[in-house]
């Protein structure tokens, strides 16, 4: 795996949830609780996928970096702080968000105030 600042692909999601708090529980192979789908499920899946690719020798230097932030559900402070990390614009970013099992392609441009 590479350092986050020079990865060609960044896998990311948020690790915060909106209130109210619903405690986690496990029933068989199912996790219940606030955030178990959005976004803890995507985070767990992303980490597992990257670990399996790494273990199989399918990731080289600079291929992938992991970035998880807080504040997405409220004010975006985590991603704003991530902007201060010196991350070069990667070729691809994969966001872990539920999309009803449909692949979604998107882009978002934030215009700075006064621009």
ABEGO torsion letter per residue (X at the ends): XBBAAABABBBBBBABBBOBBBBBBBBEABBBEBGAAOAAAAAAAAAAAAAAAAAAGABBBGABBBBBBBGAAAAGAAAAAAAAAGBBBBABBBBBBBAGGBBBBBBBBBBBBGX
